Amino acid sequence: MPTFHIEMFEGRSVEKKRELAAALTETTCKVLGVDAQSVDIIFTDVKTEDWATGGKLWSDPR
C-alpha cells in the first residue's frame, strides 16, 4: 500500500488538493500496477513560521 505524506504551506484550496490526489493516485496505479483503493495520501498544511530553509523561517522577509 503506497502512502504519500505531503507537507506544504497552508492556503491551498480543497479543490487543488483533490486535483493533486487524483493525479498522484492515477500515476501511482499506472507505474506500480496497484489498485486506486490502496493509495493513501496525507496532506499536512504547515504555517510559514513553522518551516525554515537555509536557517531562515519562510515567514521572515526574504
Backbone as XML, in Angstrom:
<?xml version="1.0"?>
<chain id="A" units="angstrom">
  <residue number="1" name="MET">
    <atom name="N" x="0.851" y="-1.174" z="0.000"/>
    <atom name="CA" x="0.000" y="0.000" z="0.000"/>
    <atom name="C" x="0.897" y="1.237" z="0.000"/>
  </residue>
  <residue number="2" name="PRO">
    <atom name="N" x="1.008" y="1.951" z="-1.109"/>
    <atom name="CA" x="1.798" y="3.176" z="-1.114"/>
    <atom name="C" x="1.089" y="4.278" z="-0.330"/>
  </residue>
  <residue number="3" name="THR">
    <atom name="N" x="1.862" y="4.962" z="0.493"/>
    <atom name="CA" x="1.354" y="6.096" z="1.255"/>
    <atom name="C" x="2.251" y="7.289" z="1.000"/>
  </residue>
  <residue number="4" name="PHE">
    <atom name="N" x="1.649" y="8.387" z="0.597"/>
    <atom name="CA" x="2.378" y="9.627" z="0.349"/>
    <atom name="C" x="2.089" y="10.606" z="1.477"/>
  </residue>
  <residue number="5" name="HIS">
    <atom name="N" x="3.126" y="11.200" z="2.026"/>
    <atom name="CA" x="2.998" y="12.260" z="3.023"/>
    <atom name="C" x="3.441" y="13.549" z="2.344"/>
  </residue>
  <residue number="6" name="ILE">
    <atom name="N" x="2.535" y="14.486" z="2.202"/>
    <atom name="CA" x="2.825" y="15.730" z="1.502"/>
    <atom name="C" x="2.678" y="16.886" z="2.480"/>
  </residue>
  <residue number="7" name="GLU">
    <atom name="N" x="3.781" y="17.565" z="2.689"/>
    <atom name="CA" x="3.779" y="18.747" z="3.542"/>
    <atom name="C" x="3.948" y="19.962" z="2.648"/>
  </residue>
  <residue number="8" name="MET">
    <atom name="N" x="3.104" y="20.959" z="2.862"/>
    <atom name="CA" x="3.181" y="22.172" z="2.059"/>
    <atom name="C" x="2.615" y="23.328" z="2.860"/>
  </residue>
  <residue number="9" name="PHE">
    <atom name="N" x="2.969" y="24.537" z="2.422"/>
    <atom name="CA" x="2.442" y="25.704" z="3.112"/>
    <atom name="C" x="0.924" y="25.714" z="3.048"/>
  </residue>
  <residue number="10" name="GLU">
    <atom name="N" x="0.327" y="26.150" z="4.144"/>
    <atom name="CA" x="-1.139" y="26.230" z="4.190"/>
    <atom name="C" x="-1.648" y="27.240" z="3.167"/>
  </residue>
  <residue number="11" name="GLY">
    <atom name="N" x="-2.906" y="27.073" z="2.821"/>
    <atom name="CA" x="-3.533" y="28.028" z="1.916"/>
    <atom name="C" x="-4.004" y="27.428" z="0.606"/>
  </residue>
  <residue number="12" name="ARG">
    <atom name="N" x="-3.610" y="26.191" z="0.320"/>
    <atom name="CA" x="-4.088" y="25.554" z="-0.906"/>
    <atom name="C" x="-5.561" y="25.175" z="-0.714"/>
  </residue>
  <residue number="13" name="SER">
    <atom name="N" x="-6.331" y="25.312" z="-1.749"/>
    <atom name="CA" x="-7.757" y="25.016" z="-1.664"/>
    <atom name="C" x="-7.994" y="23.502" z="-1.654"/>
  </residue>
  <residue number="14" name="VAL">
    <atom name="N" x="-9.181" y="23.131" z="-1.189"/>
    <atom name="CA" x="-9.580" y="21.725" z="-1.204"/>
    <atom name="C" x="-9.608" y="21.221" z="-2.640"/>
  </residue>
  <residue number="15" name="GLU">
    <atom name="N" x="-10.016" y="22.068" z="-3.571"/>
    <atom name="CA" x="-10.066" y="21.669" z="-4.975"/>
    <atom name="C" x="-8.666" y="21.308" z="-5.491"/>
  </residue>
  <residue number="16" name="LYS">
    <atom name="N" x="-7.651" y="22.091" z="-5.120"/>
    <atom name="CA" x="-6.274" y="21.800" z="-5.550"/>
    <atom name="C" x="-5.769" y="20.511" z="-4.921"/>
  </residue>
  <residue number="17" name="LYS">
    <atom name="N" x="-6.132" y="20.268" z="-3.670"/>
    <atom name="CA" x="-5.726" y="19.015" z="-3.012"/>
    <atom name="C" x="-6.404" y="17.822" z="-3.690"/>
  </residue>
  <residue number="18" name="ARG">
    <atom name="N" x="-7.660" y="17.972" z="-4.054"/>
    <atom name="CA" x="-8.367" y="16.908" z="-4.782"/>
    <atom name="C" x="-7.677" y="16.616" z="-6.109"/>
  </residue>
  <residue number="19" name="GLU">
    <atom name="N" x="-7.317" y="17.677" z="-6.820"/>
    <atom name="CA" x="-6.658" y="17.535" z="-8.116"/>
    <atom name="C" x="-5.317" y="16.827" z="-7.978"/>
  </residue>
  <residue number="20" name="LEU">
    <atom name="N" x="-4.530" y="17.214" z="-6.985"/>
    <atom name="CA" x="-3.238" y="16.579" z="-6.761"/>
    <atom name="C" x="-3.414" y="15.128" z="-6.338"/>
  </residue>
  <residue number="21" name="ALA">
    <atom name="N" x="-4.366" y="14.861" z="-5.461"/>
    <atom name="CA" x="-4.621" y="13.484" z="-5.016"/>
    <atom name="C" x="-5.003" y="12.585" z="-6.190"/>
  </residue>
  <residue number="22" name="ALA">
    <atom name="N" x="-5.848" y="13.087" z="-7.066"/>
    <atom name="CA" x="-6.265" y="12.301" z="-8.228"/>
    <atom name="C" x="-5.086" y="12.029" z="-9.160"/>
  </residue>
  <residue number="23" name="ALA">
    <atom name="N" x="-4.268" y="13.049" z="-9.409"/>
    <atom name="CA" x="-3.121" y="12.887" z="-10.311"/>
    <atom name="C" x="-2.092" y="11.921" z="-9.734"/>
  </residue>
  <residue number="24" name="LEU">
    <atom name="N" x="-1.796" y="12.052" z="-8.440"/>
    <atom name="CA" x="-0.824" y="11.145" z="-7.810"/>
    <atom name="C" x="-1.336" y="9.705" z="-7.797"/>
  </residue>
  <residue number="25" name="THR">
    <atom name="N" x="-2.612" y="9.551" z="-7.515"/>
    <atom name="CA" x="-3.196" y="8.211" z="-7.480"/>
    <atom name="C" x="-3.160" y="7.572" z="-8.862"/>
  </residue>
  <residue number="26" name="GLU">
    <atom name="N" x="-3.554" y="8.313" z="-9.880"/>
    <atom name="CA" x="-3.550" y="7.789" z="-11.248"/>
    <atom name="C" x="-2.147" y="7.355" z="-11.671"/>
  </residue>
  <residue number="27" name="THR">
    <atom name="N" x="-1.171" y="8.202" z="-11.428"/>
    <atom name="CA" x="0.208" y="7.884" z="-11.817"/>
    <atom name="C" x="0.746" y="6.697" z="-11.024"/>
  </residue>
  <residue number="28" name="THR">
    <atom name="N" x="0.450" y="6.657" z="-9.739"/>
    <atom name="CA" x="0.913" y="5.544" z="-8.899"/>
    <atom name="C" x="0.338" y="4.221" z="-9.389"/>
  </residue>
  <residue number="29" name="CYS">
    <atom name="N" x="-0.941" y="4.220" z="-9.737"/>
    <atom name="CA" x="-1.576" y="2.996" z="-10.238"/>
    <atom name="C" x="-0.932" y="2.535" z="-11.539"/>
  </residue>
  <residue number="30" name="LYS">
    <atom name="N" x="-0.649" y="3.469" z="-12.434"/>
    <atom name="CA" x="-0.013" y="3.121" z="-13.713"/>
    <atom name="C" x="1.388" y="2.567" z="-13.512"/>
  </residue>
  <residue number="31" name="VAL">
    <atom name="N" x="2.176" y="3.243" z="-12.690"/>
    <atom name="CA" x="3.584" y="2.869" z="-12.530"/>
    <atom name="C" x="3.745" y="1.610" z="-11.691"/>
  </residue>
  <residue number="32" name="LEU">
    <atom name="N" x="3.002" y="1.519" z="-10.591"/>
    <atom name="CA" x="3.176" y="0.386" z="-9.678"/>
    <atom name="C" x="2.197" y="-0.756" z="-9.918"/>
  </residue>
  <residue number="33" name="GLY">
    <atom name="N" x="1.184" y="-0.518" z="-10.728"/>
    <atom name="CA" x="0.208" y="-1.566" z="-11.004"/>
    <atom name="C" x="-0.632" y="-1.920" z="-9.792"/>
  </residue>
  <residue number="34" name="VAL">
    <atom name="N" x="-0.983" y="-0.901" z="-9.002"/>
    <atom name="CA" x="-1.806" y="-1.149" z="-7.821"/>
    <atom name="C" x="-3.203" y="-0.584" z="-8.038"/>
  </residue>
  <residue number="35" name="ASP">
    <atom name="N" x="-4.133" y="-1.018" z="-7.200"/>
    <atom name="CA" x="-5.497" y="-0.527" z="-7.241"/>
    <atom name="C" x="-5.567" y="0.842" z="-6.564"/>
  </residue>
  <residue number="36" name="ALA">
    <atom name="N" x="-6.396" y="1.715" z="-7.065"/>
    <atom name="CA" x="-6.520" y="3.071" z="-6.512"/>
    <atom name="C" x="-6.880" y="3.059" z="-5.024"/>
  </residue>
  <residue number="37" name="GLN">
    <atom name="N" x="-7.636" y="2.062" z="-4.609"/>
    <atom name="CA" x="-8.049" y="1.983" z="-3.203"/>
    <atom name="C" x="-6.884" y="1.720" z="-2.255"/>
  </residue>
  <residue number="38" name="SER">
    <atom name="N" x="-5.742" y="1.323" z="-2.806"/>
    <atom name="CA" x="-4.589" y="1.045" z="-1.935"/>
    <atom name="C" x="-3.655" y="2.245" z="-1.788"/>
  </residue>
  <residue number="39" name="VAL">
    <atom name="N" x="-3.948" y="3.327" z="-2.488"/>
    <atom name="CA" x="-3.090" y="4.522" z="-2.452"/>
    <atom name="C" x="-3.621" y="5.506" z="-1.412"/>
  </residue>
  <residue number="40" name="ASP">
    <atom name="N" x="-2.776" y="5.811" z="-0.433"/>
    <atom name="CA" x="-3.132" y="6.793" z="0.593"/>
    <atom name="C" x="-2.287" y="8.041" z="0.412"/>
  </residue>
  <residue number="41" name="ILE">
    <atom name="N" x="-2.914" y="9.201" z="0.599"/>
    <atom name="CA" x="-2.217" y="10.482" z="0.511"/>
    <atom name="C" x="-2.611" y="11.290" z="1.738"/>
  </residue>
  <residue number="42" name="ILE">
    <atom name="N" x="-1.603" y="11.734" z="2.476"/>
    <atom name="CA" x="-1.831" y="12.508" z="3.686"/>
    <atom name="C" x="-1.274" y="13.914" z="3.459"/>
  </residue>
  <residue number="43" name="PHE">
    <atom name="N" x="-2.151" y="14.897" z="3.511"/>
    <atom name="CA" x="-1.731" y="16.287" z="3.356"/>
    <atom name="C" x="-1.541" y="16.916" z="4.735"/>
  </residue>
  <residue number="44" name="THR">
    <atom name="N" x="-0.434" y="17.604" z="4.907"/>
    <atom name="CA" x="-0.188" y="18.356" z="6.132"/>
    <atom name="C" x="0.077" y="19.801" z="5.749"/>
  </residue>
  <residue number="45" name="ASP">
    <atom name="N" x="-0.789" y="20.693" z="6.221"/>
    <atom name="CA" x="-0.607" y="22.120" z="5.979"/>
    <atom name="C" x="0.311" y="22.677" z="7.062"/>
  </residue>
  <residue number="46" name="VAL">
    <atom name="N" x="1.322" y="23.403" z="6.635"/>
    <atom name="CA" x="2.315" y="23.950" z="7.555"/>
    <atom name="C" x="2.325" y="25.468" z="7.435"/>
  </residue>
  <residue number="47" name="LYS">
    <atom name="N" x="2.332" y="26.138" z="8.563"/>
    <atom name="CA" x="2.443" y="27.599" z="8.567"/>
    <atom name="C" x="3.866" y="27.975" z="8.174"/>
  </residue>
  <residue number="48" name="THR">
    <atom name="N" x="4.014" y="29.114" z="7.516"/>
    <atom name="CA" x="5.350" y="29.542" z="7.094"/>
    <atom name="C" x="6.265" y="29.803" z="8.285"/>
  </residue>
  <residue number="49" name="GLU">
    <atom name="N" x="5.688" y="30.084" z="9.446"/>
    <atom name="CA" x="6.505" y="30.293" z="10.644"/>
    <atom name="C" x="7.031" y="28.984" z="11.223"/>
  </residue>
  <residue number="50" name="ASP">
    <atom name="N" x="6.528" y="27.861" z="10.724"/>
    <atom name="CA" x="6.956" y="26.544" z="11.200"/>
    <atom name="C" x="7.854" y="25.825" z="10.204"/>
  </residue>
  <residue number="51" name="TRP">
    <atom name="N" x="8.367" y="26.543" z="9.207"/>
    <atom name="CA" x="9.199" y="25.932" z="8.163"/>
    <atom name="C" x="10.389" y="26.849" z="7.915"/>
  </residue>
  <residue number="52" name="ALA">
    <atom name="N" x="11.571" y="26.278" z="7.930"/>
    <atom name="CA" x="12.778" y="27.070" z="7.670"/>
    <atom name="C" x="13.612" y="26.396" z="6.594"/>
  </residue>
  <residue number="53" name="THR">
    <atom name="N" x="14.244" y="27.204" z="5.783"/>
    <atom name="CA" x="15.184" y="26.731" z="4.768"/>
    <atom name="C" x="16.425" y="27.609" z="4.859"/>
  </residue>
  <residue number="54" name="GLY">
    <atom name="N" x="17.575" y="26.987" z="4.875"/>
    <atom name="CA" x="18.806" y="27.749" z="4.953"/>
    <atom name="C" x="18.922" y="28.553" z="6.237"/>
  </residue>
  <residue number="55" name="GLY">
    <atom name="N" x="18.319" y="28.046" z="7.310"/>
    <atom name="CA" x="18.400" y="28.711" z="8.600"/>
    <atom name="C" x="17.474" y="29.894" z="8.762"/>
  </residue>
  <residue number="56" name="LYS">
    <atom name="N" x="16.554" y="30.091" z="7.828"/>
    <atom name="CA" x="15.661" y="31.240" z="7.871"/>
    <atom name="C" x="14.215" y="30.780" z="7.735"/>
  </residue>
  <residue number="57" name="LEU">
    <atom name="N" x="13.358" y="31.283" z="8.623"/>
    <atom name="CA" x="11.947" y="30.955" z="8.544"/>
    <atom name="C" x="11.336" y="31.552" z="7.282"/>
  </residue>
  <residue number="58" name="TRP">
    <atom name="N" x="10.422" y="30.826" z="6.677"/>
    <atom name="CA" x="9.747" y="31.323" z="5.485"/>
    <atom name="C" x="8.870" y="32.529" z="5.800"/>
  </residue>
  <residue number="59" name="SER">
    <atom name="N" x="8.475" y="32.686" z="7.049"/>
    <atom name="CA" x="7.667" y="33.841" z="7.437"/>
    <atom name="C" x="8.501" y="35.114" z="7.556"/>
  </residue>
  <residue number="60" name="ASP">
    <atom name="N" x="9.822" y="34.982" z="7.629"/>
    <atom name="CA" x="10.713" y="36.148" z="7.700"/>
    <atom name="C" x="10.859" y="36.788" z="6.322"/>
  </residue>
  <residue number="61" name="PRO">
    <atom name="N" x="11.054" y="38.092" z="6.297"/>
    <atom name="CA" x="11.256" y="38.761" z="4.991"/>
    <atom name="C" x="12.450" y="38.164" z="4.258"/>
  </residue>
  <residue number="62" name="ARG">
    <atom name="N" x="12.330" y="38.054" z="2.965"/>
    <atom name="CA" x="13.398" y="37.468" z="2.159"/>
    <atom name="C" x="14.026" y="38.506" z="1.300"/>
  </residue>
</chain>
